[in-house]
């Protein structure tokens, strides 16, 4: 506790919460990715096969997420660290798969119409 925080505590005023800045988010992001890399490679000897698969899925999914989704992913990871239940990774992966399927379907329809007009 800093001097200012101690003074506020004595006066009975609530402490100001530190804002999460970009630097601390970058550090947390790095910690998360390191955790998943180590888990996926078997660095953690007590990691189950399911945990390793989740880690591999997390490493494959995270880079393709939108910025807002990356923030949500990081928040979910921070909340799940204590329970070691990283089932949220599959949810994010499913969202990405459905988005990719929609894009592919739209592209296929576009190509079908284009080719129909050419023929």
Phi and psi restraints in degrees (range 20) as a CNS / XPLOR table:
assign (resid 1 and name C) (resid 2 and name N)
       (resid 2 and name CA) (resid 2 and name C) 1.0 -80.5 20.0 2
assign (resid 2 and name N) (resid 2 and name CA)
       (resid 2 and name C) (resid 3 and name N) 1.0 170.1 20.0 2
assign (resid 2 and name C) (resid 3 and name N)
       (resid 3 and name CA) (resid 3 and name C) 1.0 -59.2 20.0 2
assign (resid 3 and name N) (resid 3 and name CA)
       (resid 3 and name C) (resid 4 and name N) 1.0 -42.9 20.0 2
assign (resid 3 and name C) (resid 4 and name N)
       (resid 4 and name CA) (resid 4 and name C) 1.0 -63.7 20.0 2
assign (resid 4 and name N) (resid 4 and name CA)
       (resid 4 and name C) (resid 5 and name N) 1.0 -41.0 20.0 2
assign (resid 4 and name C) (resid 5 and name N)
       (resid 5 and name CA) (resid 5 and name C) 1.0 -65.5 20.0 2
assign (resid 5 and name N) (resid 5 and name CA)
       (resid 5 and name C) (resid 6 and name N) 1.0 -37.3 20.0 2
assign (resid 5 and name C) (resid 6 and name N)
       (resid 6 and name CA) (resid 6 and name C) 1.0 -66.2 20.0 2
assign (resid 6 and name N) (resid 6 and name CA)
       (resid 6 and name C) (resid 7 and name N) 1.0 -42.3 20.0 2
assign (resid 6 and name C) (resid 7 and name N)
       (resid 7 and name CA) (resid 7 and name C) 1.0 -61.5 20.0 2
assign (resid 7 and name N) (resid 7 and name CA)
       (resid 7 and name C) (resid 8 and name N) 1.0 -42.3 20.0 2
assign (resid 7 and name C) (resid 8 and name N)
       (resid 8 and name CA) (resid 8 and name C) 1.0 -66.1 20.0 2
assign (resid 8 and name N) (resid 8 and name CA)
       (resid 8 and name C) (resid 9 and name N) 1.0 -37.3 20.0 2
assign (resid 8 and name C) (resid 9 and name N)
       (resid 9 and name CA) (resid 9 and name C) 1.0 -65.0 20.0 2
assign (resid 9 and name N) (resid 9 and name CA)
       (resid 9 and name C) (resid 10 and name N) 1.0 -38.6 20.0 2
assign (resid 9 and name C) (resid 10 and name N)
       (resid 10 and name CA) (resid 10 and name C) 1.0 -66.7 20.0 2
assign (resid 10 and name N) (resid 10 and name CA)
       (resid 10 and name C) (resid 11 and name N) 1.0 -39.4 20.0 2
assign (resid 10 and name C) (resid 11 and name N)
       (resid 11 and name CA) (resid 11 and name C) 1.0 -76.1 20.0 2
assign (resid 11 and name N) (resid 11 and name CA)
       (resid 11 and name C) (resid 12 and name N) 1.0 -10.5 20.0 2
assign (resid 11 and name C) (resid 12 and name N)
       (resid 12 and name CA) (resid 12 and name C) 1.0 84.8 20.0 2
assign (resid 12 and name N) (resid 12 and name CA)
       (resid 12 and name C) (resid 13 and name N) 1.0 13.9 20.0 2
assign (resid 12 and name C) (resid 13 and name N)
       (resid 13 and name CA) (resid 13 and name C) 1.0 -87.9 20.0 2
assign (resid 13 and name N) (resid 13 and name CA)
       (resid 13 and name C) (resid 14 and name N) 1.0 146.4 20.0 2
assign (resid 13 and name C) (resid 14 and name N)
       (resid 14 and name CA) (resid 14 and name C) 1.0 -68.3 20.0 2
assign (resid 14 and name N) (resid 14 and name CA)
       (resid 14 and name C) (resid 15 and name N) 1.0 147.7 20.0 2
assign (resid 14 and name C) (resid 15 and name N)
       (resid 15 and name CA) (resid 15 and name C) 1.0 -75.5 20.0 2
assign (resid 15 and name N) (resid 15 and name CA)
       (resid 15 and name C) (resid 16 and name N) 1.0 149.1 20.0 2
assign (resid 15 and name C) (resid 16 and name N)
       (resid 16 and name CA) (resid 16 and name C) 1.0 -81.3 20.0 2
assign (resid 16 and name N) (resid 16 and name CA)
       (resid 16 and name C) (resid 17 and name N) 1.0 133.4 20.0 2
assign (resid 16 and name C) (resid 17 and name N)
       (resid 17 and name CA) (resid 17 and name C) 1.0 -79.4 20.0 2
assign (resid 17 and name N) (resid 17 and name CA)
       (resid 17 and name C) (resid 18 and name N) 1.0 141.8 20.0 2
assign (resid 17 and name C) (resid 18 and name N)
       (resid 18 and name CA) (resid 18 and name C) 1.0 -72.4 20.0 2
assign (resid 18 and name N) (resid 18 and name CA)
       (resid 18 and name C) (resid 19 and name N) 1.0 137.2 20.0 2
assign (resid 18 and name C) (resid 19 and name N)
       (resid 19 and name CA) (resid 19 and name C) 1.0 -79.4 20.0 2
assign (resid 19 and name N) (resid 19 and name CA)
       (resid 19 and name C) (resid 20 and name N) 1.0 141.5 20.0 2
assign (resid 19 and name C) (resid 20 and name N)
       (resid 20 and name CA) (resid 20 and name C) 1.0 -78.8 20.0 2
assign (resid 20 and name N) (resid 20 and name CA)
       (resid 20 and name C) (resid 21 and name N) 1.0 113.6 20.0 2
assign (resid 20 and name C) (resid 21 and name N)
       (resid 21 and name CA) (resid 21 and name C) 1.0 -97.7 20.0 2
assign (resid 21 and name N) (resid 21 and name CA)
       (resid 21 and name C) (resid 22 and name N) 1.0 173.9 20.0 2
assign (resid 21 and name C) (resid 22 and name N)
       (resid 22 and name CA) (resid 22 and name C) 1.0 -62.0 20.0 2
assign (resid 22 and name N) (resid 22 and name CA)
       (resid 22 and name C) (resid 23 and name N) 1.0 -35.5 20.0 2
assign (resid 22 and name C) (resid 23 and name N)
       (resid 23 and name CA) (resid 23 and name C) 1.0 -65.2 20.0 2
assign (resid 23 and name N) (resid 23 and name CA)
       (resid 23 and name C) (resid 24 and name N) 1.0 -45.4 20.0 2
assign (resid 23 and name C) (resid 24 and name N)
       (resid 24 and name CA) (resid 24 and name C) 1.0 -68.9 20.0 2
assign (resid 24 and name N) (resid 24 and name CA)
       (resid 24 and name C) (resid 25 and name N) 1.0 -33.0 20.0 2
assign (resid 24 and name C) (resid 25 and name N)
       (resid 25 and name CA) (resid 25 and name C) 1.0 -66.2 20.0 2
assign (resid 25 and name N) (resid 25 and name CA)
       (resid 25 and name C) (resid 26 and name N) 1.0 -37.2 20.0 2
assign (resid 25 and name C) (resid 26 and name N)
       (resid 26 and name CA) (resid 26 and name C) 1.0 -64.5 20.0 2
assign (resid 26 and name N) (resid 26 and name CA)
       (resid 26 and name C) (resid 27 and name N) 1.0 -39.3 20.0 2
assign (resid 26 and name C) (resid 27 and name N)
       (resid 27 and name CA) (resid 27 and name C) 1.0 -66.0 20.0 2
assign (resid 27 and name N) (resid 27 and name CA)
       (resid 27 and name C) (resid 28 and name N) 1.0 -45.1 20.0 2
assign (resid 27 and name C) (resid 28 and name N)
       (resid 28 and name CA) (resid 28 and name C) 1.0 -63.5 20.0 2
assign (resid 28 and name N) (resid 28 and name CA)
       (resid 28 and name C) (resid 29 and name N) 1.0 -38.9 20.0 2
assign (resid 28 and name C) (resid 29 and name N)
       (resid 29 and name CA) (resid 29 and name C) 1.0 -62.4 20.0 2
assign (resid 29 and name N) (resid 29 and name CA)
       (resid 29 and name C) (resid 30 and name N) 1.0 -44.4 20.0 2
assign (resid 29 and name C) (resid 30 and name N)
       (resid 30 and name CA) (resid 30 and name C) 1.0 -62.8 20.0 2
assign (resid 30 and name N) (resid 30 and name CA)
       (resid 30 and name C) (resid 31 and name N) 1.0 -41.1 20.0 2
assign (resid 30 and name C) (resid 31 and name N)
       (resid 31 and name CA) (resid 31 and name C) 1.0 -63.4 20.0 2
assign (resid 31 and name N) (resid 31 and name CA)
       (resid 31 and name C) (resid 32 and name N) 1.0 -41.2 20.0 2
assign (resid 31 and name C) (resid 32 and name N)
       (resid 32 and name CA) (resid 32 and name C) 1.0 -63.8 20.0 2
assign (resid 32 and name N) (resid 32 and name CA)
       (resid 32 and name C) (resid 33 and name N) 1.0 -48.5 20.0 2
assign (resid 32 and name C) (resid 33 and name N)
       (resid 33 and name CA) (resid 33 and name C) 1.0 -63.9 20.0 2
assign (resid 33 and name N) (resid 33 and name CA)
       (resid 33 and name C) (resid 34 and name N) 1.0 -39.4 20.0 2
assign (resid 33 and name C) (resid 34 and name N)
       (resid 34 and name CA) (resid 34 and name C) 1.0 -62.6 20.0 2
assign (resid 34 and name N) (resid 34 and name CA)
       (resid 34 and name C) (resid 35 and name N) 1.0 -42.7 20.0 2
assign (resid 34 and name C) (resid 35 and name N)
       (resid 35 and name CA) (resid 35 and name C) 1.0 -58.9 20.0 2
assign (resid 35 and name N) (resid 35 and name CA)
       (resid 35 and name C) (resid 36 and name N) 1.0 -49.9 20.0 2
assign (resid 35 and name C) (resid 36 and name N)
       (resid 36 and name CA) (resid 36 and name C) 1.0 -66.1 20.0 2
assign (resid 36 and name N) (resid 36 and name CA)
       (resid 36 and name C) (resid 37 and name N) 1.0 -36.7 20.0 2
assign (resid 36 and name C) (resid 37 and name N)
       (resid 37 and name CA) (resid 37 and name C) 1.0 -63.7 20.0 2
assign (resid 37 and name N) (resid 37 and name CA)
       (resid 37 and name C) (resid 38 and name N) 1.0 -44.7 20.0 2
assign (resid 37 and name C) (resid 38 and name N)
       (resid 38 and name CA) (resid 38 and name C) 1.0 -66.2 20.0 2
assign (resid 38 and name N) (resid 38 and name CA)
       (resid 38 and name C) (resid 39 and name N) 1.0 -38.3 20.0 2
assign (resid 38 and name C) (resid 39 and name N)
       (resid 39 and name CA) (resid 39 and name C) 1.0 -69.0 20.0 2
assign (resid 39 and name N) (resid 39 and name CA)
       (resid 39 and name C) (resid 40 and name N) 1.0 -40.3 20.0 2
assign (resid 39 and name C) (resid 40 and name N)
       (resid 40 and name CA) (resid 40 and name C) 1.0 -66.8 20.0 2
assign (resid 40 and name N) (resid 40 and name CA)
       (resid 40 and name C) (resid 41 and name N) 1.0 -34.2 20.0 2
assign (resid 40 and name C) (resid 41 and name N)
       (resid 41 and name CA) (resid 41 and name C) 1.0 -87.4 20.0 2
assign (resid 41 and name N) (resid 41 and name CA)
       (resid 41 and name C) (resid 42 and name N) 1.0 -4.0 20.0 2
assign (resid 41 and name C) (resid 42 and name N)
       (resid 42 and name CA) (resid 42 and name C) 1.0 87.1 20.0 2
assign (resid 42 and name N) (resid 42 and name CA)
       (resid 42 and name C) (resid 43 and name N) 1.0 13.1 20.0 2
assign (resid 42 and name C) (resid 43 and name N)
       (resid 43 and name CA) (resid 43 and name C) 1.0 -59.5 20.0 2
assign (resid 43 and name N) (resid 43 and name CA)
       (resid 43 and name C) (resid 44 and name N) 1.0 -39.1 20.0 2
assign (resid 43 and name C) (resid 44 and name N)
       (resid 44 and name CA) (resid 44 and name C) 1.0 -86.0 20.0 2
assign (resid 44 and name N) (resid 44 and name CA)
       (resid 44 and name C) (resid 45 and name N) 1.0 108.4 20.0 2
assign (resid 44 and name C) (resid 45 and name N)
       (resid 45 and name CA) (resid 45 and name C) 1.0 -68.1 20.0 2
assign (resid 45 and name N) (resid 45 and name CA)
       (resid 45 and name C) (resid 46 and name N) 1.0 -23.5 20.0 2
assign (resid 45 and name C) (resid 46 and name N)
       (resid 46 and name CA) (resid 46 and name C) 1.0 -88.9 20.0 2
assign (resid 46 and name N) (resid 46 and name CA)
       (resid 46 and name C) (resid 47 and name N) 1.0 5.0 20.0 2
assign (resid 46 and name C) (resid 47 and name N)
       (resid 47 and name CA) (resid 47 and name C) 1.0 -73.3 20.0 2
assign (resid 47 and name N) (resid 47 and name CA)
       (resid 47 and name C) (resid 48 and name N) 1.0 132.6 20.0 2
assign (resid 47 and name C) (resid 48 and name N)
       (resid 48 and name CA) (resid 48 and name C) 1.0 -77.0 20.0 2
assign (resid 48 and name N) (resid 48 and name CA)
       (resid 48 and name C) (resid 49 and name N) 1.0 167.1 20.0 2
assign (resid 48 and name C) (resid 49 and name N)
       (resid 49 and name CA) (resid 49 and name C) 1.0 -62.0 20.0 2
assign (resid 49 and name N) (resid 49 and name CA)
       (resid 49 and name C) (resid 50 and name N) 1.0 -37.9 20.0 2
assign (resid 49 and name C) (resid 50 and name N)
       (resid 50 and name CA) (resid 50 and name C) 1.0 -63.9 20.0 2
assign (resid 50 and name N) (resid 50 and name CA)
       (resid 50 and name C) (resid 51 and name N) 1.0 -40.4 20.0 2
assign (resid 50 and name C) (resid 51 and name N)
       (resid 51 and name CA) (resid 51 and name C) 1.0 -64.9 20.0 2
assign (resid 51 and name N) (resid 51 and name CA)
       (resid 51 and name C) (resid 52 and name N) 1.0 -39.2 20.0 2
assign (resid 51 and name C) (resid 52 and name N)
       (resid 52 and name CA) (resid 52 and name C) 1.0 -65.0 20.0 2
assign (resid 52 and name N) (resid 52 and name CA)
       (resid 52 and name C) (resid 53 and name N) 1.0 -41.3 20.0 2
assign (resid 52 and name C) (resid 53 and name N)
       (resid 53 and name CA) (resid 53 and name C) 1.0 -65.5 20.0 2
assign (resid 53 and name N) (resid 53 and name CA)
       (resid 53 and name C) (resid 54 and name N) 1.0 -41.4 20.0 2
assign (resid 53 and name C) (resid 54 and name N)
       (resid 54 and name CA) (resid 54 and name C) 1.0 -61.3 20.0 2
assign (resid 54 and name N) (resid 54 and name CA)
       (resid 54 and name C) (resid 55 and name N) 1.0 -40.1 20.0 2
assign (resid 54 and name C) (resid 55 and name N)
       (resid 55 and name CA) (resid 55 and name C) 1.0 -65.4 20.0 2
assign (resid 55 and name N) (resid 55 and name CA)
       (resid 55 and name C) (resid 56 and name N) 1.0 -42.4 20.0 2
assign (resid 55 and name C) (resid 56 and name N)
       (resid 56 and name CA) (resid 56 and name C) 1.0 -63.7 20.0 2
assign (resid 56 and name N) (resid 56 and name CA)
       (resid 56 and name C) (resid 57 and name N) 1.0 -41.1 20.0 2
assign (resid 56 and name C) (resid 57 and name N)
       (resid 57 and name CA) (resid 57 and name C) 1.0 -64.9 20.0 2
assign (resid 57 and name N) (resid 57 and name CA)
       (resid 57 and name C) (resid 58 and name N) 1.0 -39.4 20.0 2
assign (resid 57 and name C) (resid 58 and name N)
       (resid 58 and name CA) (resid 58 and name C) 1.0 -62.9 20.0 2
assign (resid 58 and name N) (resid 58 and name CA)
       (resid 58 and name C) (resid 59 and name N) 1.0 -43.3 20.0 2
assign (resid 58 and name C) (resid 59 and name N)
       (resid 59 and name CA) (resid 59 and name C) 1.0 -67.0 20.0 2
assign (resid 59 and name N) (resid 59 and name CA)
       (resid 59 and name C) (resid 60 and name N) 1.0 -30.7 20.0 2
assign (resid 59 and name C) (resid 60 and name N)
       (resid 60 and name CA) (resid 60 and name C) 1.0 -79.7 20.0 2
assign (resid 60 and name N) (resid 60 and name CA)
       (resid 60 and name C) (resid 61 and name N) 1.0 -31.3 20.0 2
assign (resid 60 and name C) (resid 61 and name N)
       (resid 61 and name CA) (resid 61 and name C) 1.0 -83.6 20.0 2
assign (resid 61 and name N) (resid 61 and name CA)
       (resid 61 and name C) (resid 62 and name N) 1.0 -43.9 20.0 2
assign (resid 61 and name C) (resid 62 and name N)
       (resid 62 and name CA) (resid 62 and name C) 1.0 -53.9 20.0 2
assign (resid 62 and name N) (resid 62 and name CA)
       (resid 62 and name C) (resid 63 and name N) 1.0 -47.1 20.0 2
assign (resid 62 and name C) (resid 63 and name N)
       (resid 63 and name CA) (resid 63 and name C) 1.0 -62.0 20.0 2
assign (resid 63 and name N) (resid 63 and name CA)
       (resid 63 and name C) (resid 64 and name N) 1.0 -25.8 20.0 2
assign (resid 63 and name C) (resid 64 and name N)
       (resid 64 and name CA) (resid 64 and name C) 1.0 -88.8 20.0 2
assign (resid 64 and name N) (resid 64 and name CA)
       (resid 64 and name C) (resid 65 and name N) 1.0 -3.2 20.0 2
assign (resid 64 and name C) (resid 65 and name N)
       (resid 65 and name CA) (resid 65 and name C) 1.0 -77.2 20.0 2
assign (resid 65 and name N) (resid 65 and name CA)
       (resid 65 and name C) (resid 66 and name N) 1.0 153.3 20.0 2
assign (resid 65 and name C) (resid 66 and name N)
       (resid 66 and name CA) (resid 66 and name C) 1.0 -71.5 20.0 2
assign (resid 66 and name N) (resid 66 and name CA)
       (resid 66 and name C) (resid 67 and name N) 1.0 161.8 20.0 2
assign (resid 66 and name C) (resid 67 and name N)
       (resid 67 and name CA) (resid 67 and name C) 1.0 -55.9 20.0 2
assign (resid 67 and name N) (resid 67 and name CA)
       (resid 67 and name C) (resid 68 and name N) 1.0 -43.6 20.0 2
assign (resid 67 and name C) (resid 68 and name N)
       (resid 68 and name CA) (resid 68 and name C) 1.0 -64.9 20.0 2
assign (resid 68 and name N) (resid 68 and name CA)
       (resid 68 and name C) (resid 69 and name N) 1.0 -39.6 20.0 2
assign (resid 68 and name C) (resid 69 and name N)
       (resid 69 and name CA) (resid 69 and name C) 1.0 -67.2 20.0 2
assign (resid 69 and name N) (resid 69 and name CA)
       (resid 69 and name C) (resid 70 and name N) 1.0 -34.6 20.0 2
assign (resid 69 and name C) (resid 70 and name N)
       (resid 70 and name CA) (resid 70 and name C) 1.0 -62.6 20.0 2
assign (resid 70 and name N) (resid 70 and name CA)
       (resid 70 and name C) (resid 71 and name N) 1.0 -38.8 20.0 2
assign (resid 70 and name C) (resid 71 and name N)
       (resid 71 and name CA) (resid 71 and name C) 1.0 -63.9 20.0 2
assign (resid 71 and name N) (resid 71 and name CA)
       (resid 71 and name C) (resid 72 and name N) 1.0 -42.4 20.0 2
assign (resid 71 and name C) (resid 72 and name N)
       (resid 72 and name CA) (resid 72 and name C) 1.0 -64.8 20.0 2
assign (resid 72 and name N) (resid 72 and name CA)
       (resid 72 and name C) (resid 73 and name N) 1.0 -40.0 20.0 2
assign (resid 72 and name C) (resid 73 and name N)
       (resid 73 and name CA) (resid 73 and name C) 1.0 -61.3 20.0 2
assign (resid 73 and name N) (resid 73 and name CA)
       (resid 73 and name C) (resid 74 and name N) 1.0 -45.9 20.0 2
assign (resid 73 and name C) (resid 74 and name N)
       (resid 74 and name CA) (resid 74 and name C) 1.0 -62.8 20.0 2
assign (resid 74 and name N) (resid 74 and name CA)
       (resid 74 and name C) (resid 75 and name N) 1.0 -41.7 20.0 2
assign (resid 74 and name C) (resid 75 and name N)
       (resid 75 and name CA) (resid 75 and name C) 1.0 -62.1 20.0 2
assign (resid 75 and name N) (resid 75 and name CA)
       (resid 75 and name C) (resid 76 and name N) 1.0 -45.0 20.0 2
assign (resid 75 and name C) (resid 76 and name N)
       (resid 76 and name CA) (resid 76 and name C) 1.0 -62.0 20.0 2
assign (resid 76 and name N) (resid 76 and name CA)
       (resid 76 and name C) (resid 77 and name N) 1.0 -39.5 20.0 2
assign (resid 76 and name C) (resid 77 and name N)
       (resid 77 and name CA) (resid 77 and name C) 1.0 -63.8 20.0 2
assign (resid 77 and name N) (resid 77 and name CA)
       (resid 77 and name C) (resid 78 and name N) 1.0 -44.6 20.0 2
assign (resid 77 and name C) (resid 78 and name N)
       (resid 78 and name CA) (resid 78 and name C) 1.0 -60.5 20.0 2
assign (resid 78 and name N) (resid 78 and name CA)
       (resid 78 and name C) (resid 79 and name N) 1.0 -40.3 20.0 2
assign (resid 78 and name C) (resid 79 and name N)
       (resid 79 and name CA) (resid 79 and name C) 1.0 -71.4 20.0 2
assign (resid 79 and name N) (resid 79 and name CA)
       (resid 79 and name C) (resid 80 and name N) 1.0 -28.2 20.0 2
assign (resid 79 and name C) (resid 80 and name N)
       (resid 80 and name CA) (resid 80 and name C) 1.0 -91.7 20.0 2
assign (resid 80 and name N) (resid 80 and name CA)
       (resid 80 and name C) (resid 81 and name N) 1.0 -6.1 20.0 2
assign (resid 80 and name C) (resid 81 and name N)
       (resid 81 and name CA) (resid 81 and name C) 1.0 -59.4 20.0 2
assign (resid 81 and name N) (resid 81 and name CA)
       (resid 81 and name C) (resid 82 and name N) 1.0 -39.6 20.0 2
assign (resid 81 and name C) (resid 82 and name N)
       (resid 82 and name CA) (resid 82 and name C) 1.0 -73.9 20.0 2
assign (resid 82 and name N) (resid 82 and name CA)
       (resid 82 and name C) (resid 83 and name N) 1.0 -34.8 20.0 2
assign (resid 82 and name C) (resid 83 and name N)
       (resid 83 and name CA) (resid 83 and name C) 1.0 -88.6 20.0 2
assign (resid 83 and name N) (resid 83 and name CA)
       (resid 83 and name C) (resid 84 and name N) 1.0 -17.7 20.0 2
assign (resid 83 and name C) (resid 84 and name N)
       (resid 84 and name CA) (resid 84 and name C) 1.0 60.9 20.0 2
assign (resid 84 and name N) (resid 84 and name CA)
       (resid 84 and name C) (resid 85 and name N) 1.0 25.5 20.0 2
assign (resid 84 and name C) (resid 85 and name N)
       (resid 85 and name CA) (resid 85 and name C) 1.0 -104.6 20.0 2
assign (resid 85 and name N) (resid 85 and name CA)
       (resid 85 and name C) (resid 86 and name N) 1.0 100.8 20.0 2
assign (resid 85 and name C) (resid 86 and name N)
       (resid 86 and name CA) (resid 86 and name C) 1.0 -105.9 20.0 2
assign (resid 86 and name N) (resid 86 and name CA)
       (resid 86 and name C) (resid 87 and name N) 1.0 39.3 20.0 2
assign (resid 86 and name C) (resid 87 and name N)
       (resid 87 and name CA) (resid 87 and name C) 1.0 -68.5 20.0 2
assign (resid 87 and name N) (resid 87 and name CA)
       (resid 87 and name C) (resid 88 and name N) 1.0 -17.0 20.0 2
assign (resid 87 and name C) (resid 88 and name N)
       (resid 88 and name CA) (resid 88 and name C) 1.0 -61.6 20.0 2
assign (resid 88 and name N) (resid 88 and name CA)
       (resid 88 and name C) (resid 89 and name N) 1.0 -23.8 20.0 2
assign (resid 88 and name C) (resid 89 and name N)
       (resid 89 and name CA) (resid 89 and name C) 1.0 -59.3 20.0 2
assign (resid 89 and name N) (resid 89 and name CA)
       (resid 89 and name C) (resid 90 and name N) 1.0 -41.5 20.0 2
assign (resid 89 and name C) (resid 90 and name N)
       (resid 90 and name CA) (resid 90 and name C) 1.0 -63.6 20.0 2
assign (resid 90 and name N) (resid 90 and name CA)
       (resid 90 and name C) (resid 91 and name N) 1.0 -37.3 20.0 2
assign (resid 90 and name C) (resid 91 and name N)
       (resid 91 and name CA) (resid 91 and name C) 1.0 -60.9 20.0 2
assign (resid 91 and name N) (resid 91 and name CA)
       (resid 91 and name C) (resid 92 and name N) 1.0 -46.1 20.0 2
assign (resid 91 and name C) (resid 92 and name N)
       (resid 92 and name CA) (resid 92 and name C) 1.0 -65.5 20.0 2
assign (resid 92 and name N) (resid 92 and name CA)
       (resid 92 and name C) (resid 93 and name N) 1.0 -37.9 20.0 2
assign (resid 92 and name C) (resid 93 and name N)
       (resid 93 and name CA) (resid 93 and name C) 1.0 -64.1 20.0 2
assign (resid 93 and name N) (resid 93 and name CA)
       (resid 93 and name C) (resid 94 and name N) 1.0 -41.7 20.0 2
assign (resid 93 and name C) (resid 94 and name N)
       (resid 94 and name CA) (resid 94 and name C) 1.0 -63.7 20.0 2
assign (resid 94 and name N) (resid 94 and name CA)
       (resid 94 and name C) (resid 95 and name N) 1.0 -39.5 20.0 2
assign (resid 94 and name C) (resid 95 and name N)
       (resid 95 and name CA) (resid 95 and name C) 1.0 -62.2 20.0 2
assign (resid 95 and name N) (resid 95 and name CA)
       (resid 95 and name C) (resid 96 and name N) 1.0 -43.2 20.0 2
assign (resid 95 and name C) (resid 96 and name N)
       (resid 96 and name CA) (resid 96 and name C) 1.0 -65.1 20.0 2
assign (resid 96 and name N) (resid 96 and name CA)
       (resid 96 and name C) (resid 97 and name N) 1.0 -41.6 20.0 2
assign (resid 96 and name C) (resid 97 and name N)
       (resid 97 and name CA) (resid 97 and name C) 1.0 -61.7 20.0 2
assign (resid 97 and name N) (resid 97 and name CA)
       (resid 97 and name C) (resid 98 and name N) 1.0 -44.3 20.0 2
assign (resid 97 and name C) (resid 98 and name N)
       (resid 98 and name CA) (resid 98 and name C) 1.0 -66.3 20.0 2
assign (resid 98 and name N) (resid 98 and name CA)
       (resid 98 and name C) (resid 99 and name N) 1.0 -37.0 20.0 2
assign (resid 98 and name C) (resid 99 and name N)
       (resid 99 and name CA) (resid 99 and name C) 1.0 -64.9 20.0 2
assign (resid 99 and name N) (resid 99 and name CA)
       (resid 99 and name C) (resid 100 and name N) 1.0 -41.1 20.0 2
assign (resid 99 and name C) (resid 100 and name N)
       (resid 100 and name CA) (resid 100 and name C) 1.0 -65.9 20.0 2
assign (resid 100 and name N) (resid 100 and name CA)
       (resid 100 and name C) (resid 101 and name N) 1.0 -40.7 20.0 2
assign (resid 100 and name C) (resid 101 and name N)
       (resid 101 and name CA) (resid 101 and name C) 1.0 -62.9 20.0 2
assign (resid 101 and name N) (resid 101 and name CA)
       (resid 101 and name C) (resid 102 and name N) 1.0 -40.0 20.0 2
assign (resid 101 and name C) (resid 102 and name N)
       (resid 102 and name CA) (resid 102 and name C) 1.0 -64.5 20.0 2
assign (resid 102 and name N) (resid 102 and name CA)
       (resid 102 and name C) (resid 103 and name N) 1.0 -43.9 20.0 2
assign (resid 102 and name C) (resid 103 and name N)
       (resid 103 and name CA) (resid 103 and name C) 1.0 -61.9 20.0 2
assign (resid 103 and name N) (resid 103 and name CA)
       (resid 103 and name C) (resid 104 and name N) 1.0 -43.0 20.0 2
assign (resid 103 and name C) (resid 104 and name N)
       (resid 104 and name CA) (resid 104 and name C) 1.0 -64.0 20.0 2
assign (resid 104 and name N) (resid 104 and name CA)
       (resid 104 and name C) (resid 105 and name N) 1.0 -40.7 20.0 2
assign (resid 104 and name C) (resid 105 and name N)
       (resid 105 and name CA) (resid 105 and name C) 1.0 -64.5 20.0 2
assign (resid 105 and name N) (resid 105 and name CA)
       (resid 105 and name C) (resid 106 and name N) 1.0 -43.0 20.0 2
assign (resid 105 and name C) (resid 106 and name N)
       (resid 106 and name CA) (resid 106 and name C) 1.0 -62.8 20.0 2
assign (resid 106 and name N) (resid 106 and name CA)
       (resid 106 and name C) (resid 107 and name N) 1.0 -42.8 20.0 2
assign (resid 106 and name C) (resid 107 and name N)
       (resid 107 and name CA) (resid 107 and name C) 1.0 -63.8 20.0 2
assign (resid 107 and name N) (resid 107 and name CA)
       (resid 107 and name C) (resid 108 and name N) 1.0 -42.6 20.0 2
assign (resid 107 and name C) (resid 108 and name N)
       (resid 108 and name CA) (resid 108 and name C) 1.0 -62.0 20.0 2
assign (resid 108 and name N) (resid 108 and name CA)
       (resid 108 and name C) (resid 109 and name N) 1.0 -42.1 20.0 2
assign (resid 108 and name C) (resid 109 and name N)
       (resid 109 and name CA) (resid 109 and name C) 1.0 -64.4 20.0 2
assign (resid 109 and name N) (resid 109 and name CA)
       (resid 109 and name C) (resid 110 and name N) 1.0 -39.4 20.0 2
assign (resid 109 and name C) (resid 110 and name N)
       (resid 110 and name CA) (resid 110 and name C) 1.0 -62.3 20.0 2
assign (resid 110 and name N) (resid 110 and name CA)
       (resid 110 and name C) (resid 111 and name N) 1.0 -46.1 20.0 2
assign (resid 110 and name C) (resid 111 and name N)
       (resid 111 and name CA) (resid 111 and name C) 1.0 -65.7 20.0 2
assign (resid 111 and name N) (resid 111 and name CA)
       (resid 111 and name C) (resid 112 and name N) 1.0 -38.7 20.0 2
assign (resid 111 and name C) (resid 112 and name N)
       (resid 112 and name CA) (resid 112 and name C) 1.0 -61.2 20.0 2
assign (resid 112 and name N) (resid 112 and name CA)
       (resid 112 and name C) (resid 113 and name N) 1.0 -45.3 20.0 2
assign (resid 112 and name C) (resid 113 and name N)
       (resid 113 and name CA) (resid 113 and name C) 1.0 -65.9 20.0 2
assign (resid 113 and name N) (resid 113 and name CA)
       (resid 113 and name C) (resid 114 and name N) 1.0 -39.4 20.0 2
assign (resid 113 and name C) (resid 114 and name N)
       (resid 114 and name CA) (resid 114 and name C) 1.0 -64.8 20.0 2
assign (resid 114 and name N) (resid 114 and name CA)
       (resid 114 and name C) (resid 115 and name N) 1.0 -45.4 20.0 2
assign (resid 114 and name C) (resid 115 and name N)
       (resid 115 and name CA) (resid 115 and name C) 1.0 -68.7 20.0 2
assign (resid 115 and name N) (resid 115 and name CA)
       (resid 115 and name C) (resid 116 and name N) 1.0 -33.5 20.0 2
assign (resid 115 and name C) (resid 116 and name N)
       (resid 116 and name CA) (resid 116 and name C) 1.0 -65.8 20.0 2
assign (resid 116 and name N) (resid 116 and name CA)
       (resid 116 and name C) (resid 117 and name N) 1.0 -36.3 20.0 2
assign (resid 116 and name C) (resid 117 and name N)
       (resid 117 and name CA) (resid 117 and name C) 1.0 -74.4 20.0 2
assign (resid 117 and name N) (resid 117 and name CA)
       (resid 117 and name C) (resid 118 and name N) 1.0 -26.1 20.0 2
assign (resid 117 and name C) (resid 118 and name N)
       (resid 118 and name CA) (resid 118 and name C) 1.0 -79.2 20.0 2
assign (resid 118 and name N) (resid 118 and name CA)
       (resid 118 and name C) (resid 119 and name N) 1.0 -30.1 20.0 2
